[in-house]
Amino acid sequence: MPRDFLTHDKRKAPEPLEGNIPAVVLVLTVAWGVLLLGSLPFHSRLADHDAQWWIWSCGAGVLMGLYGLWFVHRREAALRRAAETTPSADSGDRPEGSPAGDPTGENASGGEEADAPSAPDEPGRGTASDHRR
């Protein structure tokens, strides 16, 4: 796992937020469009001061926003298709006799867990964070 530069692995990064991405892209695209329309009446004044890049920047924002809307629409459709084809955890794909939280069918009381850390009393067998202290 890559080392977190800012926190030096003192805490885990939070899960990414999933919001209404199409709405955010739409609002920002409309904002760029308003800025573009608002800057067009000042075209000659901006040209006198070599600041026509303001208009071009707004136009680029609108074009990138339109591309973003297309891209987000395709992403959302792909996520919906993937959710429809992927069986859920409650669909009964577990082997018989396995507990609800254990999709592998292994008995929770038997065997070692795969994610169990190595024994700390063995020299040189600790985790990377043990060596940084």
trRosetta pair geometry for C-beta under 8 A, 3 or more apart (Angstrom, degrees):
i j d omega theta_ij theta_ji phi_ij phi_ji
3 8 7.3 0 176 -138 105 45
3 9 5.9 -66 -146 -43 77 111
4 7 4.8 -3 114 50 129 91
4 8 6.7 -101 82 -34 83 11
4 9 5.5 145 33 -64 97 54
4 13 6.5 173 -101 -51 136 103
5 8 7.7 1 -176 -67 19 57
7 10 4.8 -121 166 39 93 91
7 11 5.5 -83 176 41 150 80
8 132 7.9 -168 173 150 104 149
9 129 5.7 -136 123 -100 141 115
9 132 7.8 98 55 52 131 158
18 21 7.9 -58 -163 -34 62 105
19 24 6.6 70 102 -34 121 130
20 23 4.1 16 127 22 115 121
20 24 6.5 142 94 -21 70 86
21 24 5.6 -55 -148 35 36 112
21 25 6.3 32 158 -16 69 105
21 72 5.3 -157 122 -146 110 129
21 75 7.8 -38 93 83 148 132
21 76 7.6 -171 63 -65 114 109
22 25 5.8 -57 -146 39 32 109
22 26 6.1 34 155 -21 66 108
22 69 6.9 72 -146 -136 82 72
22 72 5.0 168 -87 126 73 133
22 73 6.8 74 -107 -73 122 67
22 76 6.6 -24 -44 -36 120 148
23 26 5.6 -54 -146 37 31 113
23 27 6.3 32 157 -20 65 105
24 27 5.9 -54 -147 35 29 109
24 28 6.4 21 157 -11 63 109
25 28 6.0 -60 -148 42 29 107
25 29 6.1 31 154 -21 65 109
25 65 6.2 157 177 -155 80 78
25 68 4.5 -154 -152 127 127 118
25 69 5.4 173 124 -77 126 65
25 72 5.4 -172 5 -9 157 153
26 29 5.7 -56 -145 36 29 111
26 30 6.3 28 156 -17 64 106
26 65 7.8 112 -112 177 24 111
26 69 6.4 77 -79 -100 73 114
27 30 5.8 -55 -149 37 29 110
27 31 6.4 33 151 -23 63 105
28 31 5.4 -48 -146 33 35 116
28 32 6.6 36 154 -17 65 100
28 61 7.8 -113 153 178 89 106
28 65 5.9 -161 102 -112 86 120
28 68 8.0 -14 76 79 118 156
29 32 5.8 -51 -151 35 33 109
29 33 6.4 36 148 -20 64 106
29 61 7.5 176 -125 145 50 80
29 62 6.3 86 -163 -135 78 53
29 65 2.8 156 -101 158 94 141
29 66 6.4 118 -143 -53 137 54
29 68 7.0 -162 -63 59 116 116
29 69 6.4 -24 -32 -41 160 116
30 33 5.4 -54 -149 36 35 116
30 34 6.4 38 152 -21 67 101
30 65 8.0 -156 -15 160 41 157
31 34 5.7 -50 -148 33 32 111
31 35 6.5 31 152 -16 63 105
32 35 5.6 -55 -149 39 33 112
32 36 6.3 38 151 -23 66 104
32 58 5.5 163 -174 -159 78 67
32 61 3.2 -152 -134 117 141 119
32 62 4.7 -163 114 -62 117 64
32 65 5.7 -179 33 -18 137 140
33 36 5.5 -51 -147 33 32 114
33 37 6.4 26 157 -12 66 105
33 58 7.8 130 -95 172 18 100
33 62 5.1 92 -76 -105 74 115
33 65 7.9 -101 -34 62 93 151
34 37 5.9 -55 -145 41 31 106
34 38 6.0 29 154 -18 65 112
35 38 5.6 -57 -141 41 29 112
35 39 6.2 23 161 -17 65 110
35 58 4.6 -149 106 -120 100 123
35 61 7.3 20 62 63 128 147
36 39 6.1 -63 -146 37 25 104
36 40 6.8 40 155 -38 61 100
36 55 6.8 84 -140 -152 71 64
36 58 3.6 172 -78 137 76 124
36 59 5.7 105 -120 -67 128 58
36 61 7.5 -161 -49 59 108 105
36 62 5.8 -24 -25 -34 150 132
37 40 5.9 -39 -150 10 33 118
38 41 7.6 -54 -175 22 35 100
39 42 5.7 -72 -163 49 53 105
39 43 7.6 93 142 -70 72 63
39 46 6.9 40 -178 -46 100 152
39 54 5.5 -153 -150 125 150 110
39 55 5.1 -164 118 -89 127 75
39 58 5.8 165 26 -2 138 154
40 43 5.9 -3 -166 -47 46 105
40 55 6.8 96 -84 -124 58 117
42 45 4.7 -55 -170 49 82 114
42 46 5.4 86 126 -27 91 100
43 46 5.9 -61 -147 39 25 109
43 47 6.2 27 154 -22 64 108
43 52 7.4 41 -155 -117 70 92
43 55 6.6 35 -109 -65 82 152
44 47 5.5 -52 -146 34 33 114
44 48 6.5 38 153 -24 64 101
45 48 5.7 -48 -151 29 33 114
45 49 6.8 8 157 2 63 108
46 49 6.2 -72 -150 51 32 96
46 51 4.4 -102 -159 83 81 90
46 52 5.2 120 128 -82 109 52
46 54 5.8 -112 -141 40 140 120
46 55 6.5 133 103 -24 162 107
47 50 7.6 30 -169 -78 32 31
47 51 7.9 -102 -55 50 19 61
47 52 5.5 38 -90 -64 65 111
51 54 5.4 22 155 -11 91 112
52 55 5.6 -41 -171 30 64 111
52 56 6.5 59 136 -13 78 104
53 56 5.2 -56 -144 46 44 112
53 57 5.8 53 153 -29 72 102
54 57 5.7 -52 -148 32 27 113
54 58 6.7 25 153 -16 61 104
55 58 5.9 -56 -153 35 32 109
55 59 6.4 31 150 -17 65 107
56 59 5.5 -53 -146 38 34 113
56 60 6.2 36 154 -20 66 104
57 60 5.7 -52 -147 36 31 111
57 61 6.4 36 151 -23 63 103
58 61 5.5 -51 -150 33 34 115
58 62 6.6 34 152 -19 65 101
59 62 5.7 -51 -151 33 34 110
59 63 6.4 30 153 -15 66 106
60 63 5.7 -55 -145 40 34 110
60 64 6.1 29 157 -15 68 108
61 64 6.0 -56 -141 41 27 106
61 65 6.1 31 155 -22 63 109
62 65 5.6 -57 -148 37 28 114
62 66 6.5 30 154 -20 64 103
63 66 5.8 -51 -149 33 32 110
63 67 6.6 31 151 -15 63 104
64 67 5.5 -51 -149 39 36 113
64 68 6.2 43 149 -24 65 105
65 68 5.2 -51 -146 35 33 117
65 69 6.5 39 153 -22 65 99
66 69 5.7 -46 -150 30 33 112
66 70 6.7 33 151 -15 62 103
67 70 5.7 -56 -153 38 34 112
67 71 6.1 33 151 -19 68 110
68 71 5.5 -55 -141 39 32 112
68 72 6.0 29 160 -18 68 107
69 72 6.0 -53 -139 38 27 107
69 73 6.3 32 157 -23 61 107
70 73 5.8 -57 -151 33 27 113
70 74 6.6 23 153 -15 62 106
71 74 5.9 -58 -153 37 30 109
71 75 6.3 30 151 -20 66 108
72 75 5.4 -52 -144 37 35 114
72 76 6.2 36 157 -19 67 104
73 76 6.0 -54 -147 36 28 109
73 77 6.5 27 154 -17 62 108
74 77 5.7 -57 -148 38 31 112
74 78 6.3 31 154 -20 66 107
75 78 5.7 -56 -148 37 30 110
75 79 6.4 30 154 -19 65 105
76 79 5.7 -53 -147 36 32 112
76 80 6.5 33 153 -19 64 104
77 80 5.7 -52 -149 35 32 112
77 81 6.4 32 153 -18 65 105
78 81 5.7 -52 -146 37 33 111
78 82 6.2 33 154 -19 66 106
79 82 5.7 -53 -145 38 31 111
79 83 6.3 32 155 -20 64 106
80 83 5.7 -56 -147 36 30 111
80 84 6.5 29 154 -20 64 106
81 84 5.8 -57 -150 35 31 111
81 85 6.4 15 158 -8 66 111
82 85 6.1 -65 -144 44 30 101
82 86 5.9 22 162 -17 68 114
83 86 6.1 -55 -132 39 27 105
87 91 4.4 -97 -178 37 104 159
87 93 5.7 103 118 -42 145 138
88 91 5.0 125 60 -34 72 100
89 93 7.9 -96 -144 39 35 108
89 103 6.9 -92 -142 -79 93 124
93 103 7.3 14 94 -150 97 103
94 98 4.8 -130 171 69 114 121
94 100 7.4 -131 -25 -122 166 38
94 102 7.6 92 -141 89 127 61
94 103 5.7 -116 -100 -132 91 55
94 105 6.7 154 -176 -72 79 80
95 98 5.0 81 66 -15 81 123
95 104 8.0 -15 13 143 117 29
95 105 3.6 12 44 -93 131 133
97 105 7.2 61 77 -151 85 89
98 102 5.2 -126 178 90 103 99
98 103 7.3 86 133 -136 147 14
98 104 7.2 -179 -140 77 147 41
98 105 4.1 -97 -72 -112 133 53
98 106 7.5 48 -125 29 110 33
99 102 4.8 64 61 19 89 107
99 108 6.4 -8 15 -26 142 120
102 105 6.9 168 127 -46 102 14
102 106 6.2 -117 178 57 129 70
102 108 6.2 -137 -61 -63 147 93
106 110 7.1 -133 176 75 85 92
106 111 6.2 -68 -173 49 124 141
107 110 4.2 47 78 25 115 106
107 111 7.3 120 64 16 81 101
112 116 5.6 -86 175 18 101 146
113 116 4.5 117 69 -39 91 98
117 120 7.7 28 121 -54 119 83
117 127 6.5 -56 -146 -48 119 114
118 122 6.5 -75 154 48 110 127
118 125 4.6 -119 139 151 143 104
118 126 6.8 -149 76 -102 111 28
118 127 7.5 161 34 -54 99 70
119 122 5.0 85 82 -7 98 104
119 125 6.7 26 62 100 69 135
120 125 8.0 -161 -119 85 23 91
120 126 5.9 44 -129 -98 69 99
120 130 7.5 -179 -132 -112 95 152
122 125 3.9 7 97 28 115 137
122 126 7.9 176 74 -45 77 64
126 130 3.4 -55 141 59 137 158
126 131 6.7 158 84 -42 112 79
127 130 5.1 111 56 -5 67 99
127 131 7.9 -137 100 -1 45 86
128 131 5.9 -58 -160 34 41 110
128 132 6.9 38 148 -23 69 106
129 132 5.7 -55 -150 30 41 113
129 133 7.5 56 155 -40 64 91
130 133 6.5 -41 -166 2 36 113
